[in-house]
Amino acid sequence: MRDHLLARAAAEGPLPFEEFMRAALYGPEGFFAGGVLRSVRSGDFLTSPEVSPLFGETIAAFVRAEAARIGAGTPDVVDAGAGSGSLLRPLLDALGPAGRVWAVDVSPAARASLAERVPEAAVAPALDAVPGGLRGVVVANELLDNLPAALAVRTGEGWDEQRVAAVDGALALVEVPARPEVAAWADAHGGDVPPGGRVEVQLEAGAWVAAALSRLEAGALLVVDYGDTAEGLRPRRAEGTLRTYRAHHFGPDPLLEPGATDITMDVNFSAIAAVASEAGAEVSLHRQDDFLVSLGLDARLSELRHRELDLARSGDTMARLRLRSDLSDGQTLLHPRGLGDFRVLAARV
């Protein structure tokens, strides 16, 4: 992958960062292209559904509420970036009868897992395969942070753009004048950025949100991810939020081992909300802990605590230990300095 990108940059000139990121994550030798399932305990990162099935079970309550709001007895459900099926399986089990069900993931390993774990779902590699006219909910959990983005750097007069070039046999970032669309996005959504500060320009994430909403006749798009509003991201603008993950730890510089590490960034929810509003959706933004509590997760955890006490009285030590582990995993979803601090955007149409 590194040699391929070096040759490409040498032949074409400095590559826009989103092109580098697209190749490194989704190209033929990309991070998500092989036979490895990344979002599992033995992989590279864990998402909320992998931490606890209570996440999918709780999101089912949101789907039921949306179905009641729009009058859909059997709501359609789309899980975009569905991974191993750890969200969709408990969601469908808790939901009951559903309409059309789609599981979307670019990873061949994920699609194989989905076909086995959620056999009632139509499995597809991209949102393009999902038809329009949906009446229900599209869920995107930790998807937008992986979509390719450009990099803009604040200058005295405006914006430069960081691209990936071949320099002395290595990949390196070089600065060139920003493309008009990159500068316009940074002006609109970057917020107060100091000179030299970096902004991840998430045009592709916005386009994905618009495409997802266009498939909904009625219902909601639910986006769950790490990130914040433009104002909330301000303290991180000196360095930007771009980073890599591998084996559940921060990885090296993204240019060093392309294809071997996850490349990710904080989602700018101000920009996403603007796209959804322009598409005619009613938008609300929440913290994950507040959102899940509003759907009854705290009551579910309380129920588990009472069951644990009952098991303690009965002397069933192994069952109590299993239940205590389930309870701990569920509480992790609400941790105020961890997953509970993720953001949830609901865009209703």
KEVOMI-456827 format. One record per residue: residue in three letters; z, y, x of N, C-alpha, C in turn. Coordinates in steps of 0.05 Angstrom, whole numbers, padded with zeros to 5 digits, always signed. Example, Ala and Ser with C-alpha at 12.3 -4.5 7.8 and 13.67 -1.06 7.14 Angstrom:
ALA+00156-00114+00264+00156-00090+00246+00156-00066+00264
SER+00142-00045+00257+00143-00021+00273+00157+00001+00258
***
This chain:
MET+00000-00024+00017+00000+00000+00000+00000+00025+00018
ARG+00017+00026+00038+00019+00049+00055-00008+00053+00070
ASP-00020+00032+00080-00045+00035+00094-00067+00044+00075
HIS-00067+00033+00051-00087+00041+00031-00084+00071+00025
LEU-00060+00081+00021-00056+00109+00014-00062+00127+00038
LEU-00056+00117+00062-00064+00133+00086-00095+00136+00088
ALA-00109+00114+00083-00138+00115+00084-00149+00133+00062
ARG-00137+00131+00039-00146+00147+00016-00142+00177+00021
ALA-00118+00184+00032-00112+00212+00038-00130+00223+00060
ALA-00136+00206+00080-00153+00214+00102-00182+00219+00091
ALA-00191+00203+00072-00218+00205+00062-00220+00227+00041
GLU-00201+00230+00023-00203+00249+00001-00189+00276+00006
GLY-00172+00277+00026-00155+00300+00030-00128+00296+00017
PRO-00110+00315+00019-00083+00311+00008-00084+00304-00022
LEU-00069+00283-00029-00068+00273-00056-00047+00288-00073
PRO-00054+00296-00097-00033+00306-00115-00011+00285-00117
PHE+00014+00294-00118+00036+00275-00117+00035+00255-00141
GLU+00025+00264-00164+00024+00245-00186+00005+00223-00181
GLU-00016+00228-00165-00035+00206-00158-00022+00187-00139
PHE-00007+00197-00119+00008+00180-00101+00028+00163-00117
MET+00043+00176-00135+00063+00162-00150+00051+00140-00168
ARG+00028+00147-00181+00015+00128-00198+00007+00103-00182
ALA-00005+00107-00158-00013+00084-00142+00012+00068-00133
ALA+00033+00082-00124+00056+00069-00113+00071+00052-00134
LEU+00071+00061-00159+00085+00047-00180+00068+00028-00196
TYR+00043+00037-00202+00027+00022-00222+00001+00012-00211
GLY-00006+00017-00186-00031+00007-00174-00030-00023-00170
PRO-00052-00035-00160-00053-00064-00157-00030-00075-00140
GLU-00020-00060-00120+00002-00070-00104+00027-00053-00110
GLY+00028-00041-00133+00050-00023-00140+00076-00036-00147
PHE+00097-00021-00148+00124-00031-00152+00127-00047-00178
PHE+00113-00038-00199+00115-00051-00225+00092-00070-00230
ALA+00075-00075-00210+00051-00090-00215+00053-00120-00210
GLY+00073-00128-00195+00075-00156-00187+00090-00174-00206
GLY+00099-00196-00196+00113-00216-00212+00143-00213-00213
VAL+00153-00190-00204+00182-00186-00203+00192-00170-00227
LEU+00212-00180-00241+00224-00165-00263+00245-00147-00251
ARG+00240-00120-00253+00256-00101-00239+00283-00094-00253
SER+00283-00092-00279+00306-00082-00294+00325-00104-00302
VAL+00335-00119-00283+00354-00140-00288+00375-00140-00265
ARG+00396-00155-00269+00418-00154-00248+00408-00165-00221
SER+00389-00183-00221+00378-00193-00196+00355-00175-00186
GLY+00349-00154-00200+00326-00137-00193+00335-00112-00178
ASP+00324-00089-00187+00328-00064-00172+00345-00043-00187
PHE+00346-00044-00213+00362-00025-00228+00369-00037-00255
LEU+00391-00027-00267+00400-00035-00293+00398-00012-00313
THR+00388-00017-00336+00387+00003-00357+00409-00004-00378
SER+00415+00014-00396+00436+00009-00416+00433-00017-00430
PRO+00409-00025-00440+00406-00050-00454+00413-00075-00436
GLU+00408-00073-00410+00416-00094-00392+00446-00096-00388
VAL+00459-00073-00389+00488-00072-00386+00502-00085-00410
SER+00492-00079-00434+00505-00091-00458+00486-00093-00481
PRO+00485-00116-00495+00468-00118-00519+00478-00099-00541
LEU+00502-00088-00539+00511-00069-00559+00494-00044-00560
PHE+00480-00038-00539+00462-00015-00539+00440-00019-00560
GLY+00425-00042-00558+00404-00047-00577+00415-00051-00605
GLU+00438-00063-00608+00451-00067-00634+00457-00040-00647
THR+00466-00021-00630+00473+00006-00641+00448+00022-00648
ILE+00427+00020-00632+00402+00033-00638+00390+00023-00664
ALA+00396-00002-00671+00387-00012-00697+00398+00005-00720
ALA+00422+00015-00717+00434+00032-00738+00417+00058-00741
PHE+00406+00068-00719+00389+00092-00720+00363+00084-00735
VAL+00352+00061-00729+00327+00052-00742+00332+00049-00772
ARG+00354+00038-00780+00360+00035-00808+00363+00062-00822
ALA+00376+00081-00809+00378+00108-00821+00351+00121-00824
GLU+00334+00118-00804+00307+00130-00806+00291+00116-00828
ALA+00294+00090-00831+00280+00076-00852+00288+00086-00879
ALA+00314+00091-00883+00324+00101-00908+00314+00129-00913
ARG+00312+00146-00891+00303+00173-00894+00274+00175-00904
ILE+00257+00157-00893+00229+00159-00899+00220+00139-00921
GLY+00239+00123-00931+00233+00104-00952+00217+00080-00943
ALA+00223+00071-00919+00209+00047-00908+00228+00023-00909
GLY+00222+00005-00927+00240-00018-00930+00240-00036-00906
THR+00217-00040-00893+00216-00055-00869+00203-00037-00847
PRO+00219-00023-00832+00208-00004-00813+00193-00016-00790
ASP+00172-00003-00781+00159-00010-00756+00176-00003-00733
VAL+00175-00019-00711+00191-00014-00687+00173-00017-00663
VAL+00173+00003-00645+00158+00002-00620+00178+00006-00598
ASP+00180-00012-00579+00197-00008-00555+00178-00004-00532
ALA+00177+00020-00521+00159+00028-00500+00175+00027-00473
GLY+00164+00013-00454+00179+00008-00430+00200-00013-00435
ALA+00192-00034-00449+00211-00053-00461+00224-00072-00441
GLY+00214-00073-00416+00227-00089-00395+00230-00119-00403
SER+00254-00129-00400+00258-00158-00405+00261-00165-00435
GLY+00263-00144-00452+00269-00149-00480+00298-00146-00487
SER+00314-00136-00468+00343-00133-00472+00351-00112-00492
LEU+00333-00094-00499+00338-00075-00520+00327-00085-00547
LEU+00302-00094-00546+00289-00101-00571+00301-00126-00585
ARG+00309-00146-00569+00320-00171-00581+00345-00165-00597
PRO+00366-00152-00586+00390-00147-00603+00384-00127-00625
LEU+00366-00108-00620+00359-00089-00641+00348-00103-00665
LEU+00328-00121-00661+00316-00135-00683+00336-00154-00697
ASP+00353-00167-00681+00373-00185-00692+00392-00170-00710
ALA+00399-00146-00703+00418-00130-00719+00404-00116-00742
LEU+00378-00111-00739+00364-00095-00760+00358-00111-00785
GLY+00350-00136-00782+00341-00151-00805+00311-00149-00807
PRO+00300-00150-00832+00271-00149-00835+00259-00124-00824
ALA+00237-00128-00809+00223-00105-00797+00193-00108-00804
GLY+00179-00086-00801+00151-00086-00805+00136-00095-00781
ARG+00117-00078-00771+00103-00085-00747+00121-00080-00723
VAL+00121-00098-00704+00138-00095-00680+00120-00097-00655
TRP+00123-00077-00638+00108-00076-00613+00127-00074-00589
ALA+00121-00088-00568+00135-00086-00542+00115-00078-00521
VAL+00119-00055-00509+00100-00044-00490+00112-00043-00462
ASP+00098-00054-00442+00107-00051-00415+00084-00056-00396
VAL+00082-00040-00375+00060-00042-00356+00063-00066-00337
SER+00088-00076-00334+00094-00097-00315+00086-00124-00326
PRO+00069-00140-00312+00063-00167-00320+00088-00185-00323
ALA+00107-00182-00305+00131-00198-00307+00147-00191-00332
ALA+00148-00165-00339+00162-00157-00363+00148-00167-00388
ARG+00122-00166-00388+00107-00176-00412+00111-00206-00416
ALA+00113-00221-00394+00118-00250-00396+00146-00254-00408
SER+00166-00239-00399+00192-00241-00410+00193-00234-00440
LEU+00179-00213-00447+00178-00204-00475+00166-00224-00493
ALA+00144-00236-00484+00130-00256-00501+00149-00280-00507
GLU+00166-00287-00488+00185-00309-00492+00209-00301-00508
ARG+00220-00277-00502+00245-00269-00513+00242-00256-00541
VAL+00220-00243-00545+00215-00230-00571+00188-00239-00582
PRO+00186-00265-00590+00159-00276-00597+00147-00263-00622
GLU+00164-00249-00639+00152-00236-00662+00139-00210-00656
ALA+00141-00200-00631+00130-00174-00624+00102-00178-00613
ALA+00084-00159-00619+00059-00157-00605+00064-00144-00578
VAL+00056-00157-00556+00062-00147-00529+00037-00134-00518
ALA+00040-00110-00507+00017-00094-00497+00025-00081-00471
PRO+00005-00075-00454+00010-00062-00428+00013-00031-00430
ALA+00004-00019-00452+00004+00010-00453+00006+00019-00482
LEU+00015+00043-00486+00017+00055-00513-00010+00056-00527
ASP-00031+00058-00512-00058+00060-00524-00064+00036-00543
ALA-00051+00013-00538-00056-00010-00555-00042-00009-00581
VAL-00023+00009-00584-00007+00010-00609-00022+00027-00630
PRO-00026+00017-00654-00042+00031-00674-00026+00055-00685
GLY-00041+00072-00699-00028+00095-00713-00018+00086-00740
GLY-00008+00106-00755+00002+00101-00782+00029+00087-00783
LEU+00044+00088-00761+00070+00075-00761+00090+00089-00779
ARG+00107+00073-00792+00129+00083-00808+00154+00070-00797
GLY+00168+00084-00780+00191+00072-00767+00199+00088-00742
VAL+00205+00074-00720+00216+00086-00696+00202+00076-00672
VAL+00196+00095-00654+00187+00088-00627+00210+00095-00608
VAL+00218+00075-00592+00240+00079-00573+00229+00079-00544
ALA+00237+00098-00528+00230+00099-00500+00255+00102-00484
ASN+00266+00080-00474+00291+00081-00459+00284+00079-00429
GLU+00292+00099-00414+00286+00101-00385+00257+00095-00379
LEU+00239+00109-00393+00211+00107-00388+00200+00133-00375
LEU+00207+00155-00386+00195+00180-00377+00201+00187-00348
ASP+00224+00179-00339+00231+00185-00311+00213+00172-00290
ASN+00198+00152-00299+00180+00138-00281+00151+00147-00284
LEU+00145+00165-00302+00117+00173-00306+00109+00192-00283
PRO+00085+00190-00273+00076+00206-00250+00079+00236-00256
ALA+00088+00251-00235+00092+00279-00238+00082+00293-00212
ALA+00074+00318-00216+00067+00335-00193+00092+00348-00182
LEU+00091+00359-00158+00113+00373-00145+00106+00402-00140
ALA+00121+00420-00151+00116+00449-00147+00140+00461-00131
VAL+00133+00479-00113+00153+00492-00097+00152+00522-00101
ARG+00175+00535-00107+00176+00563-00112+00170+00579-00086
THR+00152+00598-00089+00146+00617-00067+00153+00645-00076
GLY+00150+00664-00058+00157+00691-00065+00139+00702-00087
GLU+00114+00694-00088+00095+00704-00108+00091+00685-00132
GLY+00099+00660-00130+00093+00641-00151+00100+00613-00143
TRP+00079+00596-00142+00084+00568-00137+00063+00556-00117
ASP+00073+00540-00098+00056+00522-00083+00060+00494-00095
GLU+00044+00476-00085+00045+00448-00094+00046+00430-00070
GLN+00064+00410-00071+00066+00391-00050+00048+00367-00056
ARG+00031+00361-00036+00013+00338-00038+00018+00319-00015
VAL+00007+00295-00017+00012+00274+00003-00013+00272+00020
ALA-00008+00277+00046-00030+00278+00066-00026+00257+00088
ALA-00047+00251+00102-00046+00234+00126-00043+00253+00150
VAL-00020+00251+00163-00014+00268+00186-00005+00251+00210
ASP-00021+00250+00230-00014+00234+00254-00007+00205+00248
GLY-00023+00193+00230-00019+00165+00223+00004+00159+00204
ALA+00015+00180+00192+00037+00175+00172+00031+00192+00147
LEU+00044+00184+00126+00043+00200+00101+00063+00223+00103
ALA+00054+00247+00095+00072+00270+00097+00065+00289+00074
LEU+00085+00305+00065+00080+00325+00045+00070+00350+00058
VAL+00049+00361+00046+00039+00387+00055+00037+00406+00031
GLU+00039+00431+00036+00039+00451+00014+00012+00465+00012
VAL+00002+00466-00013-00024+00480-00018-00019+00497-00043
PRO-00037+00516-00049-00033+00532-00073-00033+00513-00098
ALA-00015+00519-00116-00012+00501-00140-00036+00504-00159
ARG-00044+00482-00171-00064+00482-00192-00054+00499-00215
PRO-00072+00512-00230-00063+00529-00252-00045+00515-00272
GLU-00051+00490-00279-00035+00476-00299-00007+00469-00288
VAL-00006+00464-00262+00020+00458-00250+00037+00483-00249
ALA+00025+00506-00241+00040+00531-00240+00049+00539-00268
ALA+00031+00536-00288+00038+00544-00315+00062+00527-00326
TRP+00062+00501-00321+00085+00484-00330+00110+00493-00316
ALA+00109+00497-00289+00133+00505-00275+00143+00532-00284
ASP+00126+00551-00291+00134+00576-00302+00148+00573-00329
ALA+00137+00555-00345+00147+00552-00372+00173+00536-00373
HIS+00176+00516-00356+00198+00497-00359+00215+00493-00334
GLY+00208+00506-00312+00223+00501-00287+00250+00515-00287
GLY+00253+00536-00303+00278+00550-00303+00281+00568-00279
ASP+00305+00576-00273+00311+00594-00250+00312+00578-00224
VAL+00291+00580-00209+00288+00564-00185+00289+00582-00160
PRO+00306+00576-00141+00307+00593-00117+00283+00590-00099
PRO+00276+00609-00082+00254+00606-00064+00257+00581-00047
GLY+00235+00566-00046+00236+00540-00033+00245+00517-00050
GLY+00256+00523-00074+00265+00502-00092+00242+00486-00103
ARG+00247+00461-00111+00226+00443-00120+00230+00435-00149
VAL+00208+00434-00163+00208+00426-00191+00188+00402-00195
GLU+00197+00381-00209+00180+00359-00216+00165+00367-00241
VAL+00139+00369-00240+00122+00379-00262+00113+00355-00278
GLN+00126+00352-00302+00124+00327-00317+00103+00330-00340
LEU+00079+00336-00332+00057+00339-00351+00051+00312-00364
GLU+00051+00290-00349+00045+00264-00361+00066+00255-00380
ALA+00091+00261-00375+00112+00254-00394+00108+00269-00421
GLY+00100+00294-00419+00095+00309-00443+00071+00298-00459
ALA+00050+00290-00444+00027+00278-00457+00034+00252-00471
TRP+00052+00237-00458+00061+00211-00470+00076+00216-00496
VAL+00094+00236-00496+00109+00242-00520+00091+00251-00542
ALA+00071+00267-00536+00052+00276-00557+00036+00252-00568
ALA+00028+00233-00550+00014+00209-00559+00031+00191-00576
ALA+00057+00188-00569+00075+00172-00585+00079+00184-00613
LEU+00083+00210-00614+00087+00223-00640+00062+00221-00657
SER+00038+00221-00645+00013+00220-00660+00010+00193-00674
ARG+00024+00173-00665+00022+00146-00678+00041+00143-00701
LEU+00059+00162-00705+00079+00161-00727+00068+00176-00751
GLU+00065+00161-00773+00061+00173-00799+00087+00186-00810
ALA+00109+00171-00805+00135+00181-00813+00155+00165-00797
GLY+00177+00178-00789+00198+00165-00773+00206+00182-00750
ALA+00212+00169-00728+00223+00183-00705+00215+00171-00678
LEU+00213+00188-00659+00212+00180-00630+00239+00184-00618
LEU+00250+00164-00605+00276+00165-00593+00272+00162-00563
VAL+00279+00183-00547+00276+00182-00518+00304+00182-00506
VAL+00310+00162-00490+00336+00160-00476+00331+00159-00446
ASP+00344+00177-00431+00338+00178-00402+00359+00195-00388
TYR+00359+00193-00362+00376+00212-00346+00360+00238-00343
GLY+00374+00260-00342+00361+00286-00341+00378+00306-00356
ASP+00366+00329-00361+00381+00350-00374+00360+00371-00383
THR+00371+00393-00395+00354+00416-00401+00346+00430-00375
ALA+00327+00448-00377+00320+00464-00353+00344+00478-00341
GLU+00361+00489-00359+00385+00503-00350+00404+00484-00337
GLY+00407+00460-00348+00425+00441-00337+00416+00430-00310
LEU+00390+00430-00305+00379+00420-00280+00380+00442-00258
ARG+00387+00466-00265+00386+00488-00246+00401+00483-00220
PRO+00425+00471-00220+00440+00467-00195+00426+00448-00176
ARG+00406+00432-00186+00393+00413-00169+00365+00422-00160
ARG+00358+00447-00165+00331+00456-00159+00326+00462-00130
ALA+00347+00466-00114+00342+00472-00086+00328+00448-00073
GLU+00336+00423-00079+00324+00400-00068+00306+00385-00087
GLY+00309+00390-00113+00294+00375-00133+00309+00349-00139
THR+00299+00333-00158+00312+00309-00167+00297+00283-00160
LEU+00275+00286-00146+00259+00262-00138+00275+00244-00120
ARG+00274+00217-00126+00289+00198-00110+00277+00170-00114
THR+00287+00151-00099+00278+00124-00101+00302+00105-00105
TYR+00296+00082-00116+00317+00061-00120+00305+00034-00110
ARG+00323+00018-00099+00316-00009-00092+00342-00026-00091
ALA+00342-00049-00103+00365-00067-00103+00391-00052-00111
HIS+00389-00036-00133+00411-00022-00145+00424-00001-00128
HIS+00409+00009-00107+00419+00030-00090+00397+00051-00086
PHE+00405+00075-00078+00385+00095-00071+00368+00084-00048
GLY+00342+00089-00050+00324+00079-00030+00315+00100-00010
PRO+00295+00094+00007+00286+00113+00027+00268+00135+00015
ASP+00260+00153+00033+00240+00173+00025+00216+00159+00011
PRO+00206+00170-00011+00185+00156-00025+00159+00152-00009
LEU+00155+00167+00012+00131+00164+00027+00133+00141+00048
LEU+00156+00131+00053+00160+00112+00075+00151+00084+00067
GLU+00157+00075+00043+00151+00047+00034+00139+00047+00006
PRO+00117+00060+00002+00105+00061-00025+00098+00032-00034
GLY+00104+00027-00059+00100+00001-00071+00124-00017-00069
ALA+00143-00010-00051+00167-00027-00048+00192-00015-00060
THR+00190+00010-00070+00213+00023-00082+00205+00036-00109
ASP+00225+00038-00126+00222+00053-00151+00222+00083-00144
ILE+00205+00099-00157+00204+00128-00153+00211+00140-00180
THR+00231+00158-00181+00240+00168-00206+00250+00197-00203
MET+00257+00209-00225+00266+00237-00226+00280+00242-00252
ASP+00297+00263-00252+00310+00271-00277+00289+00282-00297
VAL+00291+00274-00322+00273+00284-00343+00281+00312-00351
ASN+00262+00330-00352+00266+00357-00362+00264+00356-00393
PHE+00287+00355-00406+00287+00352-00435+00279+00378-00449
SER+00281+00401-00436+00271+00425-00448+00241+00423-00452
ALA+00227+00413-00432+00198+00410-00433+00190+00389-00454
ILE+00205+00367-00455+00198+00346-00475+00203+00356-00503
ALA+00225+00370-00507+00231+00381-00533+00209+00401-00542
ALA+00199+00417-00523+00178+00436-00530+00153+00422-00540
VAL+00145+00400-00526+00121+00385-00534+00125+00373-00562
ALA+00149+00362-00567+00154+00350-00593+00154+00371-00615
SER+00166+00394-00610+00166+00415-00630+00138+00425-00636
GLU+00122+00428-00615+00094+00436-00619+00078+00416-00635
ALA+00086+00391-00634+00073+00370-00650+00083+00369-00678
GLY+00102+00387-00685+00112+00388-00712+00137+00372-00718
ALA+00149+00361-00697+00173+00345-00701+00198+00362-00702
GLU+00218+00352-00716+00245+00364-00716+00261+00351-00694
VAL+00270+00367-00675+00281+00356-00650+00311+00361-00649
SER+00326+00341-00640+00354+00343-00634+00360+00330-00607
LEU+00379+00341-00592+00385+00331-00565+00415+00325-00564
HIS+00422+00302-00553+00450+00292-00552+00456+00280-00525
ARG+00482+00278-00519+00491+00261-00498+00491+00232-00508
GLN+00487+00212-00491+00486+00185-00500+00513+00176-00512
ASP+00535+00185-00499+00561+00176-00510+00565+00186-00539
ASP+00559+00212-00543+00562+00224-00570+00544+00210-00590
PHE+00519+00205-00581+00499+00193-00599+00507+00165-00608
LEU+00516+00148-00589+00523+00121-00596+00548+00120-00612
VAL+00567+00138-00607+00591+00139-00623+00584+00147-00652
SER+00565+00166-00655+00557+00174-00682+00545+00152-00698
LEU+00534+00131-00684+00522+00109-00697+00541+00085-00700
GLY+00567+00089-00692+00587+00068-00698+00595+00051-00674
LEU+00587+00058-00650+00594+00041-00627+00624+00041-00622
ASP+00637+00064-00626+00666+00064-00622+00680+00045-00642
ALA+00671+00044-00667+00682+00025-00686+00678-00004-00678
ARG+00654-00009-00667+00647-00036-00658+00665-00044-00634
LEU+00670-00026-00616+00688-00031-00593+00717-00036-00603
SER+00725-00021-00623+00752-00024-00634+00755-00052-00646
GLU+00734-00061-00659+00733-00088-00671+00737-00109-00648
LEU+00723-00105-00626+00725-00124-00604+00753-00124-00592
ARG+00766-00101-00591+00793-00099-00581+00812-00116-00598
HIS+00809-00113-00625+00826-00128-00643+00821-00158-00640
ARG+00796-00166-00636+00790-00194-00633+00802-00205-00607
GLU+00802-00188-00586+00814-00196-00561+00844-00201-00564
LEU+00858-00184-00579+00886-00188-00584+00891-00214-00600
ASP+00874-00219-00619+00877-00244-00634+00873-00268-00616
LEU+00854-00267-00597+00850-00289-00578+00874-00292-00559
ALA+00886-00269-00552+00909-00270-00534+00932-00285-00548
ARG+00935-00280-00574+00956-00293-00589+00951-00323-00592
SER+00925-00330-00594+00918-00358-00598+00919-00374-00573
GLY+00919-00360-00550+00920-00374-00524+00893-00384-00514
ASP+00871-00375-00527+00844-00383-00518+00835-00364-00495
THR+00843-00372-00471+00840-00354-00448+00810-00350-00441
MET+00794-00370-00441+00766-00367-00434+00751-00350-00453
ALA+00756-00354-00479+00742-00337-00499+00751-00308-00497
ARG+00777-00305-00491+00788-00277-00487+00774-00264-00464
LEU+00771-00278-00441+00759-00266-00418+00730-00259-00423
ARG+00715-00276-00438+00687-00270-00445+00686-00245-00462
LEU+00704-00243-00482+00705-00220-00499+00713-00195-00484
ARG+00732-00197-00466+00740-00174-00450+00716-00164-00433
SER+00700-00182-00422+00676-00174-00407+00656-00159-00425
ASP+00652-00170-00450+00634-00156-00469+00645-00128-00476
LEU+00671-00126-00479+00683-00100-00485+00679-00081-00462
SER+00684-00090-00438+00681-00073-00415+00652-00063-00412
ASP+00633-00081-00417+00604-00073-00415+00598-00052-00436
GLY+00608-00056-00460+00603-00037-00482+00615-00010-00475
GLN+00639-00009-00464+00652+00016-00456+00636+00030-00435
THR+00622+00015-00418+00605+00027-00397+00583+00045-00408
LEU+00573+00038-00432+00552+00054-00444+00562+00082-00451
LEU+00588+00086-00453+00600+00111-00461+00613+00126-00438
HIS+00611+00116-00414+00626+00128-00391+00615+00157-00387
PRO+00633+00177-00388+00624+00205-00388+00611+00213-00362
ARG+00616+00199-00339+00603+00206-00314+00582+00186-00306
GLY+00575+00168-00325+00554+00148-00320+00534+00148-00342
LEU+00530+00125-00355+00510+00123-00376+00515+00141-00399
GLY+00541+00147-00404+00547+00165-00426+00536+00193-00423
ASP+00530+00200-00398+00520+00227-00392+00489+00228-00393
PHE+00476+00206-00400+00447+00206-00405+00442+00224-00429
ARG+00416+00232-00433+00409+00248-00456+00392+00231-00475
VAL+00395+00238-00501+00380+00224-00522+00366+00246-00538
LEU+00340+00245-00539+00324+00264-00555+00313+00249-00579
ALA+00318+00259-00603+00307+00247-00627+00287+00268-00638
ALA+00262+00259-00642+00241+00276-00653+00231+00263-00679
ARG+00238+00276-00702+00232+00264-00728+00208+00277-00740
VAL+00191+00260-00753+00167+00270-00767+00167+00259-00795
***
